[in-house]
Amino acid sequence: MIDLLENLESVCLSPEEAERRLAEQVVARRFDPDRLVEMAAEYGTHRTRALVQRALFASGAGTREMNGECARPSLGEEEG
């Protein structure tokens, strides 16, 4: 997934459309939000990490911290 997000131009997909579709897939539980964060942090550029964060927020999943960026808690965790 991260490789696809890194190469959106080659599949004629806008960042906005990719973000929307990723959020839908997270809601459908086809992707593990924490794993997406890990993979984006390891393999993605800043642009891709930001796209993943926005998609997760849009899905309601939120994420743990990614490379020093604050984020909302994951599903099942309370904000405090």
PDB file as gemmi writes it, atoms N, CA and C in Angstrom:
CRYST1    1.000    1.000    1.000  90.00  90.00  90.00 P 1                      
ATOM      1  N   MET A   1       0.818  -1.185   0.000  1.00  0.00           N  
ATOM      2  CA  MET A   1       0.000   0.000   0.000  1.00  0.00           C  
ATOM      3  C   MET A   1       0.868   1.257   0.000  1.00  0.00           C  
ATOM      4  N   ILE A   2       1.917   1.276   0.792  1.00  0.00           N  
ATOM      5  CA  ILE A   2       2.767   2.461   0.865  1.00  0.00           C  
ATOM      6  C   ILE A   2       3.431   2.718  -0.483  1.00  0.00           C  
ATOM      7  N   ASP A   3       3.859   1.659  -1.163  1.00  0.00           N  
ATOM      8  CA  ASP A   3       4.464   1.818  -2.482  1.00  0.00           C  
ATOM      9  C   ASP A   3       3.450   2.446  -3.457  1.00  0.00           C  
ATOM     10  N   LEU A   4       2.223   2.018  -3.381  1.00  0.00           N  
ATOM     11  CA  LEU A   4       1.180   2.607  -4.229  1.00  0.00           C  
ATOM     12  C   LEU A   4       1.014   4.095  -3.916  1.00  0.00           C  
ATOM     13  N   LEU A   5       0.973   4.428  -2.640  1.00  0.00           N  
ATOM     14  CA  LEU A   5       0.822   5.833  -2.251  1.00  0.00           C  
ATOM     15  C   LEU A   5       2.018   6.674  -2.676  1.00  0.00           C  
ATOM     16  N   GLU A   6       3.178   6.060  -2.739  1.00  0.00           N  
ATOM     17  CA  GLU A   6       4.384   6.763  -3.189  1.00  0.00           C  
ATOM     18  C   GLU A   6       4.361   7.011  -4.696  1.00  0.00           C  
ATOM     19  N   ASN A   7       3.547   6.265  -5.425  1.00  0.00           N  
ATOM     20  CA  ASN A   7       3.544   6.333  -6.891  1.00  0.00           C  
ATOM     21  C   ASN A   7       2.156   6.601  -7.460  1.00  0.00           C  
ATOM     22  N   LEU A   8       1.438   7.523  -6.866  1.00  0.00           N  
ATOM     23  CA  LEU A   8       0.068   7.804  -7.296  1.00  0.00           C  
ATOM     24  C   LEU A   8      -0.013   8.251  -8.751  1.00  0.00           C  
ATOM     25  N   GLU A   9       0.983   9.010  -9.191  1.00  0.00           N  
ATOM     26  CA  GLU A   9       0.961   9.510 -10.568  1.00  0.00           C  
ATOM     27  C   GLU A   9       0.933   8.371 -11.585  1.00  0.00           C  
ATOM     28  N   SER A  10       1.642   7.302 -11.284  1.00  0.00           N  
ATOM     29  CA  SER A  10       1.732   6.195 -12.246  1.00  0.00           C  
ATOM     30  C   SER A  10       0.430   5.416 -12.362  1.00  0.00           C  
ATOM     31  N   VAL A  11      -0.475   5.568 -11.402  1.00  0.00           N  
ATOM     32  CA  VAL A  11      -1.776   4.901 -11.475  1.00  0.00           C  
ATOM     33  C   VAL A  11      -2.914   5.906 -11.651  1.00  0.00           C  
ATOM     34  N   CYS A  12      -2.529   7.156 -12.007  1.00  0.00           N  
ATOM     35  CA  CYS A  12      -3.505   8.220 -12.291  1.00  0.00           C  
ATOM     36  C   CYS A  12      -4.509   8.405 -11.151  1.00  0.00           C  
ATOM     37  N   LEU A  13      -3.992   8.487  -9.935  1.00  0.00           N  
ATOM     38  CA  LEU A  13      -4.834   8.661  -8.760  1.00  0.00           C  
ATOM     39  C   LEU A  13      -4.383   9.919  -8.027  1.00  0.00           C  
ATOM     40  N   SER A  14      -5.320  10.795  -7.727  1.00  0.00           N  
ATOM     41  CA  SER A  14      -4.981  12.016  -7.000  1.00  0.00           C  
ATOM     42  C   SER A  14      -4.762  11.680  -5.521  1.00  0.00           C  
ATOM     43  N   PRO A  15      -3.975  12.481  -4.823  1.00  0.00           N  
ATOM     44  CA  PRO A  15      -3.793  12.254  -3.382  1.00  0.00           C  
ATOM     45  C   PRO A  15      -5.124  12.288  -2.620  1.00  0.00           C  
ATOM     46  N   GLU A  16      -6.028  13.159  -3.026  1.00  0.00           N  
ATOM     47  CA  GLU A  16      -7.328  13.251  -2.358  1.00  0.00           C  
ATOM     48  C   GLU A  16      -8.143  11.967  -2.535  1.00  0.00           C  
ATOM     49  N   GLU A  17      -8.132  11.449  -3.747  1.00  0.00           N  
ATOM     50  CA  GLU A  17      -8.860  10.196  -4.017  1.00  0.00           C  
ATOM     51  C   GLU A  17      -8.213   9.033  -3.272  1.00  0.00           C  
ATOM     52  N   ALA A  18      -6.897   8.983  -3.246  1.00  0.00           N  
ATOM     53  CA  ALA A  18      -6.197   7.918  -2.526  1.00  0.00           C  
ATOM     54  C   ALA A  18      -6.510   7.986  -1.037  1.00  0.00           C  
ATOM     55  N   GLU A  19      -6.519   9.193  -0.497  1.00  0.00           N  
ATOM     56  CA  GLU A  19      -6.840   9.386   0.922  1.00  0.00           C  
ATOM     57  C   GLU A  19      -8.257   8.899   1.227  1.00  0.00           C  
ATOM     58  N   ARG A  20      -9.202   9.282   0.387  1.00  0.00           N  
ATOM     59  CA  ARG A  20     -10.602   8.869   0.581  1.00  0.00           C  
ATOM     60  C   ARG A  20     -10.746   7.355   0.523  1.00  0.00           C  
ATOM     61  N   ARG A  21     -10.115   6.755  -0.476  1.00  0.00           N  
ATOM     62  CA  ARG A  21     -10.217   5.298  -0.628  1.00  0.00           C  
ATOM     63  C   ARG A  21      -9.525   4.559   0.510  1.00  0.00           C  
ATOM     64  N   LEU A  22      -8.388   5.061   0.953  1.00  0.00           N  
ATOM     65  CA  LEU A  22      -7.692   4.429   2.073  1.00  0.00           C  
ATOM     66  C   LEU A  22      -8.555   4.508   3.330  1.00  0.00           C  
ATOM     67  N   ALA A  23      -9.166   5.658   3.577  1.00  0.00           N  
ATOM     68  CA  ALA A  23     -10.046   5.800   4.744  1.00  0.00           C  
ATOM     69  C   ALA A  23     -11.193   4.795   4.677  1.00  0.00           C  
ATOM     70  N   GLU A  24     -11.779   4.610   3.500  1.00  0.00           N  
ATOM     71  CA  GLU A  24     -12.857   3.634   3.335  1.00  0.00           C  
ATOM     72  C   GLU A  24     -12.386   2.222   3.654  1.00  0.00           C  
ATOM     73  N   GLN A  25     -11.181   1.899   3.211  1.00  0.00           N  
ATOM     74  CA  GLN A  25     -10.649   0.558   3.447  1.00  0.00           C  
ATOM     75  C   GLN A  25     -10.322   0.334   4.926  1.00  0.00           C  
ATOM     76  N   VAL A  26      -9.890   1.372   5.614  1.00  0.00           N  
ATOM     77  CA  VAL A  26      -9.636   1.250   7.057  1.00  0.00           C  
ATOM     78  C   VAL A  26     -10.956   1.031   7.789  1.00  0.00           C  
ATOM     79  N   VAL A  27     -11.991   1.782   7.413  1.00  0.00           N  
ATOM     80  CA  VAL A  27     -13.314   1.600   8.015  1.00  0.00           C  
ATOM     81  C   VAL A  27     -13.802   0.170   7.781  1.00  0.00           C  
ATOM     82  N   ALA A  28     -13.545  -0.367   6.596  1.00  0.00           N  
ATOM     83  CA  ALA A  28     -13.948  -1.738   6.259  1.00  0.00           C  
ATOM     84  C   ALA A  28     -13.036  -2.781   6.903  1.00  0.00           C  
ATOM     85  N   ARG A  29     -12.055  -2.320   7.670  1.00  0.00           N  
ATOM     86  CA  ARG A  29     -11.100  -3.176   8.388  1.00  0.00           C  
ATOM     87  C   ARG A  29     -10.242  -4.036   7.449  1.00  0.00           C  
ATOM     88  N   ARG A  30      -9.944  -3.497   6.280  1.00  0.00           N  
ATOM     89  CA  ARG A  30      -9.061  -4.198   5.347  1.00  0.00           C  
ATOM     90  C   ARG A  30      -7.602  -3.877   5.616  1.00  0.00           C  
ATOM     91  N   PHE A  31      -7.361  -2.804   6.398  1.00  0.00           N  
ATOM     92  CA  PHE A  31      -6.002  -2.426   6.774  1.00  0.00           C  
ATOM     93  C   PHE A  31      -5.950  -2.170   8.275  1.00  0.00           C  
ATOM     94  N   ASP A  32      -4.848  -2.562   8.873  1.00  0.00           N  
ATOM     95  CA  ASP A  32      -4.586  -2.307  10.290  1.00  0.00           C  
ATOM     96  C   ASP A  32      -3.984  -0.911  10.406  1.00  0.00           C  
ATOM     97  N   PRO A  33      -4.657   0.010  11.087  1.00  0.00           N  
ATOM     98  CA  PRO A  33      -4.150   1.376  11.185  1.00  0.00           C  
ATOM     99  C   PRO A  33      -2.732   1.466  11.752  1.00  0.00           C  
ATOM    100  N   ASP A  34      -2.443   0.716  12.799  1.00  0.00           N  
ATOM    101  CA  ASP A  34      -1.103   0.769  13.392  1.00  0.00           C  
ATOM    102  C   ASP A  34      -0.040   0.267  12.421  1.00  0.00           C  
ATOM    103  N   ARG A  35      -0.375  -0.758  11.677  1.00  0.00           N  
ATOM    104  CA  ARG A  35       0.583  -1.290  10.696  1.00  0.00           C  
ATOM    105  C   ARG A  35       0.807  -0.288   9.562  1.00  0.00           C  
ATOM    106  N   LEU A  36      -0.249   0.394   9.133  1.00  0.00           N  
ATOM    107  CA  LEU A  36      -0.101   1.427   8.109  1.00  0.00           C  
ATOM    108  C   LEU A  36       0.857   2.518   8.587  1.00  0.00           C  
ATOM    109  N   VAL A  37       0.696   2.931   9.844  1.00  0.00           N  
ATOM    110  CA  VAL A  37       1.580   3.954  10.403  1.00  0.00           C  
ATOM    111  C   VAL A  37       3.023   3.460  10.408  1.00  0.00           C  
ATOM    112  N   GLU A  38       3.230   2.233  10.854  1.00  0.00           N  
ATOM    113  CA  GLU A  38       4.589   1.671  10.890  1.00  0.00           C  
ATOM    114  C   GLU A  38       5.216   1.638   9.504  1.00  0.00           C  
ATOM    115  N   MET A  39       4.457   1.155   8.527  1.00  0.00           N  
ATOM    116  CA  MET A  39       4.990   1.028   7.172  1.00  0.00           C  
ATOM    117  C   MET A  39       5.231   2.405   6.545  1.00  0.00           C  
ATOM    118  N   ALA A  40       4.327   3.353   6.785  1.00  0.00           N  
ATOM    119  CA  ALA A  40       4.514   4.705   6.250  1.00  0.00           C  
ATOM    120  C   ALA A  40       5.747   5.353   6.872  1.00  0.00           C  
ATOM    121  N   ALA A  41       5.933   5.157   8.174  1.00  0.00           N  
ATOM    122  CA  ALA A  41       7.096   5.743   8.850  1.00  0.00           C  
ATOM    123  C   ALA A  41       8.393   5.147   8.321  1.00  0.00           C  
ATOM    124  N   GLU A  42       8.364   3.861   8.019  1.00  0.00           N  
ATOM    125  CA  GLU A  42       9.582   3.185   7.554  1.00  0.00           C  
ATOM    126  C   GLU A  42       9.871   3.431   6.081  1.00  0.00           C  
ATOM    127  N   TYR A  43       8.840   3.419   5.242  1.00  0.00           N  
ATOM    128  CA  TYR A  43       9.057   3.448   3.796  1.00  0.00           C  
ATOM    129  C   TYR A  43       8.534   4.687   3.079  1.00  0.00           C  
ATOM    130  N   GLY A  44       7.697   5.480   3.736  1.00  0.00           N  
ATOM    131  CA  GLY A  44       7.058   6.595   3.050  1.00  0.00           C  
ATOM    132  C   GLY A  44       7.783   7.911   3.219  1.00  0.00           C  
ATOM    133  N   THR A  45       7.556   8.781   2.259  1.00  0.00           N  
ATOM    134  CA  THR A  45       8.043  10.156   2.358  1.00  0.00           C  
ATOM    135  C   THR A  45       7.123  10.919   3.308  1.00  0.00           C  
ATOM    136  N   HIS A  46       7.504  12.151   3.606  1.00  0.00           N  
ATOM    137  CA  HIS A  46       6.661  12.987   4.469  1.00  0.00           C  
ATOM    138  C   HIS A  46       5.260  13.121   3.864  1.00  0.00           C  
ATOM    139  N   ARG A  47       5.180  13.292   2.567  1.00  0.00           N  
ATOM    140  CA  ARG A  47       3.888  13.424   1.878  1.00  0.00           C  
ATOM    141  C   ARG A  47       3.014  12.189   2.104  1.00  0.00           C  
ATOM    142  N   THR A  48       3.610  11.011   1.987  1.00  0.00           N  
ATOM    143  CA  THR A  48       2.854   9.772   2.175  1.00  0.00           C  
ATOM    144  C   THR A  48       2.460   9.590   3.630  1.00  0.00           C  
ATOM    145  N   ARG A  49       3.361   9.898   4.559  1.00  0.00           N  
ATOM    146  CA  ARG A  49       3.025   9.794   5.988  1.00  0.00           C  
ATOM    147  C   ARG A  49       1.854  10.709   6.327  1.00  0.00           C  
ATOM    148  N   ALA A  50       1.861  11.922   5.775  1.00  0.00           N  
ATOM    149  CA  ALA A  50       0.772  12.860   6.027  1.00  0.00           C  
ATOM    150  C   ALA A  50      -0.542  12.355   5.428  1.00  0.00           C  
ATOM    151  N   LEU A  51      -0.490  11.783   4.241  1.00  0.00           N  
ATOM    152  CA  LEU A  51      -1.682  11.239   3.602  1.00  0.00           C  
ATOM    153  C   LEU A  51      -2.272  10.121   4.451  1.00  0.00           C  
ATOM    154  N   VAL A  52      -1.418   9.228   4.950  1.00  0.00           N  
ATOM    155  CA  VAL A  52      -1.879   8.126   5.800  1.00  0.00           C  
ATOM    156  C   VAL A  52      -2.521   8.689   7.069  1.00  0.00           C  
ATOM    157  N   GLN A  53      -1.896   9.669   7.689  1.00  0.00           N  
ATOM    158  CA  GLN A  53      -2.465  10.272   8.904  1.00  0.00           C  
ATOM    159  C   GLN A  53      -3.843  10.867   8.621  1.00  0.00           C  
ATOM    160  N   ARG A  54      -3.968  11.630   7.535  1.00  0.00           N  
ATOM    161  CA  ARG A  54      -5.258  12.238   7.208  1.00  0.00           C  
ATOM    162  C   ARG A  54      -6.324  11.175   6.946  1.00  0.00           C  
ATOM    163  N   ALA A  55      -5.950  10.126   6.243  1.00  0.00           N  
ATOM    164  CA  ALA A  55      -6.905   9.046   5.955  1.00  0.00           C  
ATOM    165  C   ALA A  55      -7.354   8.363   7.236  1.00  0.00           C  
ATOM    166  N   LEU A  56      -6.421   8.148   8.146  1.00  0.00           N  
ATOM    167  CA  LEU A  56      -6.784   7.497   9.403  1.00  0.00           C  
ATOM    168  C   LEU A  56      -7.679   8.389  10.247  1.00  0.00           C  
ATOM    169  N   PHE A  57      -7.398   9.682  10.279  1.00  0.00           N  
ATOM    170  CA  PHE A  57      -8.277  10.604  10.997  1.00  0.00           C  
ATOM    171  C   PHE A  57      -9.662  10.614  10.368  1.00  0.00           C  
ATOM    172  N   ALA A  58      -9.708  10.639   9.041  1.00  0.00           N  
ATOM    173  CA  ALA A  58     -10.991  10.644   8.333  1.00  0.00           C  
ATOM    174  C   ALA A  58     -11.784   9.375   8.613  1.00  0.00           C  
ATOM    175  N   SER A  59     -11.083   8.265   8.806  1.00  0.00           N  
ATOM    176  CA  SER A  59     -11.754   6.990   9.066  1.00  0.00           C  
ATOM    177  C   SER A  59     -12.226   6.874  10.502  1.00  0.00           C  
ATOM    178  N   GLY A  60     -11.722   7.767  11.359  1.00  0.00           N  
ATOM    179  CA  GLY A  60     -12.060   7.689  12.770  1.00  0.00           C  
ATOM    180  C   GLY A  60     -11.119   6.802  13.553  1.00  0.00           C  
ATOM    181  N   ALA A  61     -10.142   6.213  12.866  1.00  0.00           N  
ATOM    182  CA  ALA A  61      -9.229   5.287  13.530  1.00  0.00           C  
ATOM    183  C   ALA A  61      -8.193   6.014  14.358  1.00  0.00           C  
ATOM    184  N   GLY A  62      -7.716   7.181  13.888  1.00  0.00           N  
ATOM    185  CA  GLY A  62      -6.631   7.861  14.587  1.00  0.00           C  
ATOM    186  C   GLY A  62      -5.406   6.967  14.628  1.00  0.00           C  
ATOM    187  N   THR A  63      -4.299   7.485  15.112  1.00  0.00           N  
ATOM    188  CA  THR A  63      -3.081   6.690  15.168  1.00  0.00           C  
ATOM    189  C   THR A  63      -2.244   7.097  16.349  1.00  0.00           C  
ATOM    190  N   ARG A  64      -1.268   6.288  16.612  1.00  0.00           N  
ATOM    191  CA  ARG A  64      -0.282   6.659  17.620  1.00  0.00           C  
ATOM    192  C   ARG A  64       0.696   7.627  16.969  1.00  0.00           C  
ATOM    193  N   GLU A  65       1.708   8.051  17.712  1.00  0.00           N  
ATOM    194  CA  GLU A  65       2.669   9.027  17.209  1.00  0.00           C  
ATOM    195  C   GLU A  65       3.462   8.462  16.032  1.00  0.00           C  
ATOM    196  N   MET A  66       3.673   9.305  15.003  1.00  0.00           N  
ATOM    197  CA  MET A  66       4.463   8.905  13.846  1.00  0.00           C  
ATOM    198  C   MET A  66       5.563   9.933  13.640  1.00  0.00           C  
ATOM    199  N   ASN A  67       6.805   9.536  13.870  1.00  0.00           N  
ATOM    200  CA  ASN A  67       7.954  10.420  13.652  1.00  0.00           C  
ATOM    201  C   ASN A  67       7.791  11.774  14.325  1.00  0.00           C  
ATOM    202  N   GLY A  68       7.392  11.753  15.578  1.00  0.00           N  
ATOM    203  CA  GLY A  68       7.297  12.973  16.343  1.00  0.00           C  
ATOM    204  C   GLY A  68       6.030  13.778  16.126  1.00  0.00           C  
ATOM    205  N   GLU A  69       5.154  13.330  15.248  1.00  0.00           N  
ATOM    206  CA  GLU A  69       3.909  14.047  15.006  1.00  0.00           C  
ATOM    207  C   GLU A  69       2.853  13.523  15.968  1.00  0.00           C  
ATOM    208  N   CYS A  70       2.160  14.407  16.648  1.00  0.00           N  
ATOM    209  CA  CYS A  70       1.118  13.998  17.578  1.00  0.00           C  
ATOM    210  C   CYS A  70      -0.081  13.496  16.794  1.00  0.00           C  
ATOM    211  N   ALA A  71      -0.762  12.536  17.370  1.00  0.00           N  
ATOM    212  CA  ALA A  71      -1.925  11.977  16.702  1.00  0.00           C  
ATOM    213  C   ALA A  71      -2.936  11.535  17.745  1.00  0.00           C  
ATOM    214  N   ARG A  72      -4.156  11.262  17.289  1.00  0.00           N  
ATOM    215  CA  ARG A  72      -5.198  10.795  18.186  1.00  0.00           C  
ATOM    216  C   ARG A  72      -4.941   9.331  18.544  1.00  0.00           C  
ATOM    217  N   PRO A  73      -5.543   8.852  19.633  1.00  0.00           N  
ATOM    218  CA  PRO A  73      -5.381   7.452  20.013  1.00  0.00           C  
ATOM    219  C   PRO A  73      -6.060   6.519  19.011  1.00  0.00           C  
ATOM    220  N   SER A  74      -5.628   5.282  18.989  1.00  0.00           N  
ATOM    221  CA  SER A  74      -6.231   4.274  18.119  1.00  0.00           C  
ATOM    222  C   SER A  74      -7.598   3.882  18.655  1.00  0.00           C  
ATOM    223  N   LEU A  75      -8.353   3.159  17.851  1.00  0.00           N  
ATOM    224  CA  LEU A  75      -9.667   2.670  18.263  1.00  0.00           C  
ATOM    225  C   LEU A  75      -9.531   1.906  19.575  1.00  0.00           C  
ATOM    226  N   GLY A  76     -10.446   2.121  20.457  1.00  0.00           N  
ATOM    227  CA  GLY A  76     -10.449   1.389  21.717  1.00  0.00           C  
ATOM    228  C   GLY A  76      -9.639   2.059  22.811  1.00  0.00           C  
ATOM    229  N   GLU A  77      -8.832   3.059  22.484  1.00  0.00           N  
ATOM    230  CA  GLU A  77      -8.052   3.772  23.490  1.00  0.00           C  
ATOM    231  C   GLU A  77      -8.779   5.049  23.840  1.00  0.00           C  
ATOM    232  N   GLU A  78      -8.689   5.448  25.090  1.00  0.00           N  
ATOM    233  CA  GLU A  78      -9.332   6.676  25.513  1.00  0.00           C  
ATOM    234  C   GLU A  78      -8.374   7.840  25.404  1.00  0.00           C  
ATOM    235  N   GLU A  79      -8.915   9.006  25.046  1.00  0.00           N  
ATOM    236  CA  GLU A  79      -8.104  10.215  25.064  1.00  0.00           C  
ATOM    237  C   GLU A  79      -7.992  10.663  26.499  1.00  0.00           C  
ATOM    238  N   GLY A  80      -6.856  11.202  26.864  1.00  0.00           N  
ATOM    239  CA  GLY A  80      -6.742  11.573  28.240  1.00  0.00           C  
ATOM    240  C   GLY A  80      -5.898  12.683  28.447  1.00  0.00           C  
TER     241      GLY A  80                                                      
END                                                                             
